[in-house]
Amino acid sequence: MILLKLSEWKWRLVLSALLVCAVVFEGVFKKVGETLSVQTGNTLSLRCRGKPVQWSVPPYVEEDDGRLVIVQQERFSLLTLVNTTVADTGEYTCFPMYCEDKDCRREYSKAIKVFIFFPDPRELFIPSSSHYEMIQLRSNWPTVLPCQATSPEAKVTLHREFPPGEVSVDGTEISFSNRKGFTIHRPRPHHAGVLHCVAALGNLRQSSTKYILIYVNYPMAPPAPVIQASSGSVAVGDNLRVACSAVGERDVFIEFSWEYPGQQIGRPLYTEGTAIPVHGEASRQQFQSVLQVDEVRDVDQGTYTCTAQNLQGANSVSTTVKVVPKIKKLPV
């Protein structure tokens, strides 16, 4: 259970383990949602029943020494935050801890959360020390633009710098939450660029940090390489070719690296790389790296390992090559 106390008000927020919320005002319970607005400058007290528990607080609160105090009592943990400001706006979470001997871990499924706004008529966005923030648009993952307003009453819109204009928010491709900001659910190249948020409340209108969105086409999975030697048995003095190939998405680079027997004596690595479209699949291409060993020697016998890596991870494959004596031709 979490209790919230405002030292200058007669308010308490109650969050039970079943996520039931209520406000006590002069002895009368009133249900509330998952958010709460608290006047800046007040002392905030949150009480979470359980032993032990851990807290998660907004980044600015974590970094600000001296204003935050957490005390673990016999049956509950008490979080106290003094001199509250708009920058304290964010999610406050209490995590029950599951312990075995001295090994404890958070029970995320039982976490109790409340998002607290600290409205200020002069600051509609959580203050930031940066004028620009770079965000990577990953093709396989939703992207959040964290322009969080300090008041749930503020109307927030999304705008593009070039060409200037408001960005359509349809709730499907792009959605908005006053606890998170704007979410681009399936980033595509046309989402890239410089964007910012605008908050309006009454006669006040303010702009957020500018977000530089860079699109990166992420692969769906790590590559699955295939390796093949020109021959499993090579005579001394002959040439050897070991090819490693992997199919991936177009415009998603696959990097190859090699481990080979000749490394032990400093034999140089010679490779040749190619990338060609996959027939009948315009969105995919085949990458290949060919290891070349000229004039094979005894030291070149052994295991050849190729590792193919993309932004999602790496996989390795190996093959073994045997070096045999060169058969001398008998004079005719």
C-alpha positions as CSV (number, residue, x, y, z in Angstrom):
1,M,0.0,0.0,0.0
2,I,1.2,3.5,-0.8
3,L,0.1,6.6,1.1
4,L,0.7,10.1,-0.2
5,K,0.8,13.0,2.2
6,L,1.0,16.7,1.4
7,S,2.2,18.4,4.5
8,E,0.4,21.6,3.7
9,W,-2.8,19.8,2.6
10,K,-5.1,17.2,4.2
11,W,-4.6,14.9,1.3
12,R,-3.5,11.3,1.2
13,L,-3.3,9.0,-1.8
14,V,-3.9,5.3,-1.1
15,L,-2.7,2.6,-3.6
16,S,-3.3,-0.9,-2.5
17,A,-1.5,-4.0,-3.8
18,L,-4.5,-4.5,-6.1
19,L,-3.9,-1.0,-7.6
20,V,-7.0,0.5,-6.0
21,C,-6.5,4.2,-5.6
22,A,-8.2,6.7,-3.3
23,V,-7.8,10.1,-1.9
24,V,-8.6,10.9,1.7
25,F,-9.9,14.4,2.0
26,E,-11.0,15.4,5.5
27,G,-11.8,11.8,6.3
28,V,-13.8,11.0,3.2
29,F,-12.4,8.5,0.6
30,K,-12.6,9.6,-3.1
31,K,-11.3,7.4,-5.9
32,V,-8.6,8.8,-8.2
33,G,-7.0,7.5,-11.4
34,E,-3.4,6.7,-12.1
35,T,-2.3,10.4,-12.1
36,L,-2.3,13.2,-9.5
37,S,-1.6,16.9,-9.6
38,V,0.3,18.4,-6.7
39,Q,1.1,22.1,-6.1
40,T,4.8,22.9,-6.5
41,G,6.6,23.9,-3.3
42,N,4.8,21.4,-1.1
43,T,6.4,18.5,0.7
44,L,5.5,15.2,-0.9
45,S,5.3,12.0,1.3
46,L,4.7,8.6,-0.2
47,R,4.3,5.6,2.1
48,C,4.5,2.0,0.6
49,R,3.5,-0.9,2.8
50,G,5.9,-3.8,2.8
51,K,9.4,-4.8,3.9
52,P,11.7,-4.5,2.1
53,V,10.6,-2.3,-0.9
54,Q,12.5,-0.2,-3.4
55,W,11.5,3.1,-5.1
56,S,11.9,4.4,-8.6
57,V,11.6,8.1,-9.1
58,P,11.9,10.6,-12.1
59,P,15.5,11.2,-13.2
60,Y,15.7,14.8,-11.9
61,V,14.7,13.6,-8.4
62,E,17.4,10.9,-8.5
63,E,20.1,13.5,-9.4
64,D,19.1,16.1,-6.9
65,D,20.8,15.3,-3.6
66,G,19.4,16.6,-0.3
67,R,15.7,16.9,-1.2
68,L,14.8,13.2,-1.3
69,V,14.8,11.0,1.8
70,I,13.7,7.3,1.9
71,V,13.3,5.6,5.3
72,Q,12.4,1.9,5.7
73,Q,10.2,1.4,8.7
74,E,9.1,-2.0,10.2
75,R,6.0,-2.3,8.0
76,F,6.4,0.3,5.3
77,S,8.8,2.5,3.4
78,L,8.5,6.3,3.6
79,L,9.6,8.5,0.7
80,T,9.8,12.3,1.4
81,L,10.5,15.0,-1.2
82,V,10.8,18.6,-0.1
83,N,10.7,21.9,-2.0
84,T,9.0,20.2,-5.0
85,T,9.3,21.7,-8.5
86,V,8.0,21.2,-12.0
87,A,11.0,19.0,-12.7
88,D,9.8,16.5,-10.2
89,T,6.9,15.6,-12.6
90,G,7.0,11.9,-13.5
91,E,6.2,8.4,-12.4
92,Y,6.8,7.3,-8.8
93,T,6.9,3.5,-8.4
94,C,7.1,1.2,-5.3
95,F,8.6,-2.3,-6.0
96,P,8.0,-5.1,-3.5
97,M,11.2,-7.1,-3.0
98,Y,11.4,-10.9,-3.1
99,C,14.3,-12.1,-1.0
100,E,16.1,-15.4,-0.6
101,D,18.7,-15.0,2.2
102,K,20.6,-11.9,1.1
103,D,19.7,-12.1,-2.6
104,C,16.7,-9.8,-3.3
105,R,15.1,-8.8,-6.6
106,R,12.2,-6.6,-7.6
107,E,8.8,-8.1,-8.2
108,Y,7.9,-6.0,-11.3
109,S,4.4,-7.6,-11.7
110,K,3.4,-6.3,-8.2
111,A,4.8,-2.8,-8.7
112,I,2.5,0.1,-7.6
113,K,2.8,3.3,-9.7
114,V,1.4,6.8,-9.6
115,F,2.2,9.6,-12.1
116,I,2.4,12.9,-10.3
117,F,2.2,16.3,-12.1
118,F,3.7,19.4,-10.5
119,P,2.0,22.2,-12.5
120,D,3.6,25.6,-12.8
121,P,1.9,28.4,-14.7
122,R,5.3,29.5,-16.0
123,E,6.7,26.1,-17.1
124,L,4.5,23.8,-19.3
125,F,7.3,21.3,-20.0
126,I,9.7,19.5,-17.7
127,P,12.9,21.7,-17.9
128,S,15.8,20.4,-19.9
129,S,19.4,21.5,-20.1
130,S,19.7,20.5,-23.7
131,H,18.3,22.5,-26.6
132,Y,18.6,19.4,-28.9
133,E,18.2,15.7,-28.2
134,M,19.2,13.1,-30.7
135,I,16.8,10.1,-31.0
136,Q,17.3,6.9,-33.1
137,L,14.3,5.8,-35.1
138,R,14.6,2.0,-35.1
139,S,12.5,0.3,-37.8
140,N,11.7,-2.6,-35.5
141,W,10.8,-0.7,-32.3
142,P,8.5,2.1,-31.2
143,T,10.1,5.5,-30.6
144,V,9.1,7.9,-27.8
145,L,9.5,11.7,-28.0
146,P,9.5,12.4,-24.2
147,C,8.0,15.9,-24.3
148,Q,6.1,15.6,-21.0
149,A,3.9,18.4,-19.9
150,T,3.9,19.5,-16.3
151,S,0.1,19.9,-16.3
152,P,-2.5,17.3,-17.4
153,E,-4.6,20.3,-18.6
154,A,-2.1,21.4,-21.2
155,K,-2.9,20.7,-24.9
156,V,0.3,19.3,-26.5
157,T,0.9,19.1,-30.3
158,L,3.7,17.8,-32.4
159,H,5.5,20.0,-35.0
160,R,8.1,19.5,-37.7
161,E,10.8,22.1,-38.3
162,F,11.4,21.5,-42.1
163,P,9.1,22.0,-43.8
164,P,7.4,23.7,-40.8
165,G,4.0,22.4,-39.8
166,E,2.0,20.4,-37.3
167,V,2.3,16.6,-37.5
168,S,-0.9,14.6,-37.6
169,V,-1.4,12.4,-34.5
170,D,-4.0,9.8,-35.4
171,G,-3.6,7.5,-32.4
172,T,-2.4,4.6,-34.6
173,E,0.7,5.7,-36.4
174,I,1.5,8.3,-33.8
175,S,-0.2,8.6,-30.4
176,F,0.1,10.9,-27.4
177,S,0.1,10.2,-23.6
178,N,0.5,13.0,-21.1
179,R,2.6,10.6,-19.0
180,K,5.1,9.6,-21.8
181,G,4.9,12.1,-24.7
182,F,4.4,11.1,-28.3
183,T,5.0,7.5,-29.5
184,I,5.8,6.7,-33.2
185,H,4.7,3.1,-33.2
186,R,6.3,1.9,-36.5
187,P,9.1,4.3,-37.4
188,R,9.7,4.8,-41.2
189,P,12.1,7.0,-43.1
190,H,9.6,9.8,-43.6
191,H,9.4,10.2,-39.8
192,A,13.1,11.4,-39.7
193,G,13.9,15.0,-39.3
194,V,13.8,17.7,-36.6
195,L,10.6,17.8,-34.5
196,H,9.4,19.6,-31.4
197,C,6.3,19.7,-29.2
198,V,4.2,22.8,-28.4
199,A,2.1,23.0,-25.2
200,A,-0.7,25.5,-24.7
201,L,-2.6,26.3,-21.5
202,G,-4.7,29.4,-21.3
203,N,-2.8,32.3,-22.8
204,L,0.6,30.5,-22.4
205,R,2.2,28.7,-25.3
206,Q,5.7,27.0,-25.0
207,S,7.9,24.8,-27.1
208,S,9.9,21.8,-26.0
209,T,13.4,20.6,-26.7
210,K,14.0,19.9,-30.4
211,Y,14.3,16.2,-31.2
212,I,16.6,15.2,-34.1
213,L,15.2,11.9,-35.3
214,I,17.6,9.7,-37.3
215,Y,16.2,6.6,-39.0
216,V,18.0,3.3,-38.7
217,N,16.8,0.3,-40.6
218,Y,17.2,-2.4,-38.0
219,P,17.2,-6.1,-39.0
220,M,14.6,-8.5,-37.8
221,A,17.1,-11.0,-36.4
222,P,20.8,-11.7,-36.2
223,P,22.2,-13.1,-39.5
224,A,22.4,-16.9,-40.1
225,P,25.7,-17.5,-42.0
226,V,26.6,-20.5,-44.1
227,I,30.2,-21.4,-44.7
228,Q,31.7,-23.5,-47.5
229,A,35.4,-24.2,-48.4
230,S,36.5,-24.7,-52.0
231,S,37.7,-28.1,-50.8
232,G,37.9,-30.0,-47.6
233,S,41.3,-31.3,-48.5
234,V,44.0,-29.0,-50.0
235,A,47.5,-29.9,-51.2
236,V,50.5,-27.9,-50.0
237,G,51.1,-25.0,-52.5
238,D,47.6,-24.9,-53.8
239,N,45.1,-22.1,-53.2
240,L,42.2,-22.2,-50.8
241,R,38.9,-20.2,-50.8
242,V,36.5,-20.3,-47.8
243,A,33.2,-18.5,-48.5
244,C,30.8,-17.3,-45.8
245,S,27.4,-15.9,-46.8
246,A,24.3,-14.6,-45.1
247,V,21.0,-13.2,-46.3
248,G,19.7,-10.0,-44.8
249,E,17.4,-7.0,-45.4
250,R,18.3,-4.5,-48.0
251,D,20.4,-1.5,-46.7
252,V,21.1,-3.4,-43.5
253,F,24.9,-4.0,-43.4
254,I,26.3,-7.4,-42.3
255,E,29.9,-7.4,-41.0
256,F,32.0,-10.6,-41.3
257,S,35.0,-11.5,-39.1
258,W,37.3,-14.5,-39.3
259,E,39.3,-16.9,-37.2
260,Y,41.7,-19.2,-39.1
261,P,44.7,-21.4,-38.3
262,G,47.3,-19.1,-39.9
263,Q,46.5,-16.4,-37.3
264,Q,48.8,-18.2,-34.9
265,I,51.9,-17.3,-36.9
266,G,50.7,-13.9,-38.1
267,R,49.6,-15.0,-41.6
268,P,47.8,-12.0,-43.1
269,L,44.1,-12.0,-43.7
270,Y,42.9,-11.5,-47.3
271,T,39.1,-11.3,-47.9
272,E,36.8,-10.2,-50.6
273,G,33.3,-9.0,-49.9
274,T,30.2,-8.7,-52.1
275,A,26.5,-7.9,-51.7
276,I,24.0,-8.9,-54.4
277,P,20.1,-8.8,-54.5
278,V,18.2,-12.0,-53.8
279,H,16.4,-13.1,-56.9
280,G,12.7,-12.5,-56.6
281,E,13.0,-10.7,-53.2
282,A,13.5,-7.0,-53.8
283,S,13.8,-6.2,-50.0
284,R,16.6,-8.8,-49.3
285,Q,20.2,-9.2,-50.4
286,Q,22.9,-11.8,-49.9
287,F,26.2,-10.7,-48.3
288,Q,29.3,-12.8,-48.8
289,S,32.9,-12.7,-47.5
290,V,35.5,-15.0,-49.1
291,L,38.7,-15.8,-47.2
292,Q,41.6,-16.3,-49.6
293,V,44.6,-18.4,-48.7
294,D,47.2,-18.6,-51.4
295,E,49.9,-21.2,-51.6
296,V,48.6,-23.3,-48.7
297,R,51.1,-24.5,-46.1
298,D,50.9,-27.1,-43.3
299,V,50.0,-24.4,-40.8
300,D,46.8,-23.6,-42.7
301,Q,45.3,-26.9,-41.6
302,G,42.5,-26.6,-39.0
303,T,39.2,-24.9,-38.3
304,Y,38.0,-21.8,-40.1
305,T,35.3,-19.8,-38.3
306,C,33.2,-17.0,-39.8
307,T,31.1,-14.7,-37.6
308,A,28.4,-12.6,-39.3
309,Q,27.1,-9.7,-37.3
310,N,24.4,-7.0,-37.7
311,L,22.7,-4.6,-35.3
312,Q,20.6,-7.4,-33.8
313,G,23.5,-9.7,-32.9
314,A,25.9,-12.2,-34.3
315,N,26.2,-15.9,-35.2
316,S,29.2,-18.1,-36.1
317,V,29.8,-21.1,-38.3
318,S,32.9,-23.2,-38.8
319,T,34.4,-25.7,-41.3
320,T,37.6,-27.8,-41.1
321,V,40.2,-28.0,-43.8
322,K,42.9,-30.7,-44.1
323,V,46.3,-30.0,-45.7
324,V,47.9,-32.9,-47.5
325,P,51.3,-33.3,-49.2
326,K,51.5,-32.3,-52.8
327,I,51.7,-35.3,-55.1
328,K,54.7,-35.0,-57.3
329,K,54.3,-36.0,-60.9
330,L,56.5,-38.8,-62.1
331,P,58.7,-37.9,-65.1
332,V,57.5,-39.5,-68.3
